[in-house]
């Protein structure tokens, strides 16, 4: 449940089989409407954000380093704050947001995406 995510923590999410999330915004290698097959729900400074898993540098999948309270890209070393902003390059653009809303139950999140027939 969203209200149980501690400030400074996050949860990884995956798109359903044969579907993808769509990015709302972008920069670097990401653009609005691009696909993401995963993401992170994170609470930073009391605000919940949902980010695409794609690094804005070249699209590698980022990981949450909970101990350091940041996102890290294993491919080229980019680091992002929990609000999505770049704290270390080579990435120059922040993480892309996903369009989301609370679902019908406390443990359900609805993320905007598309069906991808043939992917699954």
C-alpha positions as CSV (number, residue, x, y, z in Angstrom):
1,X,0.0,0.0,0.0
2,X,1.2,3.5,-0.8
3,X,0.7,4.7,2.7
4,X,3.0,2.0,3.9
5,X,6.0,3.1,1.8
6,X,8.4,4.9,4.1
7,X,9.8,8.2,3.1
8,X,13.1,7.6,1.3
9,X,12.0,4.1,0.2
10,X,10.7,2.6,-3.0
11,X,9.1,-0.5,-4.6
12,X,9.9,-1.9,-8.0
13,X,7.0,-2.6,-10.3
14,X,6.7,-4.6,-13.6
15,X,4.4,-4.1,-16.5
16,X,1.9,-7.0,-17.1
17,X,2.9,-9.6,-19.6
18,X,2.4,-8.3,-23.2
19,X,2.1,-4.7,-22.0
20,X,4.3,-1.7,-21.3
21,X,4.0,1.5,-19.3
22,X,4.2,4.7,-21.3
23,X,6.5,7.6,-20.2
24,X,4.8,10.9,-19.5
25,X,8.0,13.0,-20.0
26,X,11.5,12.5,-21.0
27,X,15.0,13.7,-21.8
28,X,18.2,12.1,-23.0
29,X,17.3,8.7,-24.3
30,X,13.7,8.8,-23.1
31,X,10.8,10.7,-24.7
32,X,7.1,11.1,-23.9
33,X,5.3,8.0,-25.1
34,X,8.3,5.7,-25.0
35,X,7.8,2.3,-23.4
36,X,9.0,1.1,-20.0
37,X,8.6,-2.5,-18.9
38,X,9.1,-1.7,-15.3
39,X,9.4,1.2,-12.9
40,X,9.7,2.3,-9.3
41,X,7.2,3.8,-6.9
42,X,9.1,6.0,-4.5
43,X,8.3,8.3,-1.7
44,X,10.7,11.3,-1.2
45,X,10.0,14.3,1.0
46,X,6.5,13.0,1.6
47,X,5.6,12.9,-2.2
48,X,5.0,9.7,-4.1
49,X,6.4,9.5,-7.6
50,X,6.4,6.7,-10.2
51,X,9.4,6.6,-12.5
52,X,10.2,4.5,-15.5
53,X,13.0,2.0,-14.9
54,X,14.9,3.3,-18.0
55,X,18.0,5.4,-17.4
56,X,17.8,8.7,-19.3
57,X,21.4,8.2,-20.5
58,X,21.0,5.1,-22.8
59,X,18.0,3.3,-21.5
60,X,19.6,0.7,-19.2
61,X,17.5,-0.5,-16.3
62,X,18.2,1.5,-13.1
63,X,18.2,0.0,-9.6
64,X,17.2,1.4,-6.3
65,X,20.1,1.6,-3.8
66,X,18.0,1.8,-0.6
67,X,21.0,2.3,1.7
68,X,22.3,5.3,-0.3
69,X,18.7,6.5,-1.0
70,X,19.3,6.9,-4.7
71,X,18.8,5.2,-8.1
72,X,21.9,3.9,-9.8
73,X,22.5,2.8,-13.4
74,X,24.8,-0.3,-13.6
75,X,25.8,0.4,-17.2
76,X,27.6,3.7,-17.1
77,X,27.3,4.9,-13.4
78,X,24.6,7.6,-13.6
79,X,22.9,8.3,-10.3
80,X,19.6,9.9,-9.6
81,X,18.1,11.3,-6.4
82,X,14.8,9.8,-5.2
83,X,13.0,12.8,-6.8
84,X,14.4,11.7,-10.2
85,X,17.0,14.4,-10.6
86,X,20.5,13.6,-11.8
87,X,23.1,13.6,-9.1
88,X,25.9,12.1,-11.2
89,X,26.3,11.6,-14.9
90,X,26.8,10.8,-17.7
91,X,23.0,11.2,-17.7
92,X,22.0,14.8,-18.0
93,X,18.2,14.4,-18.0
94,X,16.1,13.3,-15.0
95,X,14.2,10.0,-14.8
96,X,10.9,9.9,-16.7
97,X,7.6,9.8,-14.9
98,X,4.8,7.3,-15.4
99,X,1.1,8.3,-15.3
100,X,-0.5,6.6,-12.4
101,X,-3.3,6.7,-9.9
102,X,-4.4,4.8,-6.8
103,X,-6.4,1.7,-7.6
104,X,-9.6,0.4,-6.1
105,X,-7.7,-1.1,-3.1
106,X,-4.9,0.2,-1.0
107,X,-2.4,-2.2,-2.6
108,X,-3.3,-1.6,-6.2
109,X,-1.7,1.0,-8.4
110,X,-3.0,1.7,-11.9
111,X,-0.2,2.8,-14.4
112,X,-1.0,4.0,-17.9
113,X,0.3,1.8,-20.6
114,X,-0.3,-0.1,-23.8
115,X,-0.9,-3.6,-24.9
116,X,1.9,-5.1,-27.0
117,X,0.5,-8.1,-29.0
118,X,3.2,-10.6,-29.8
119,X,5.3,-9.6,-26.7
120,X,4.8,-12.4,-24.4
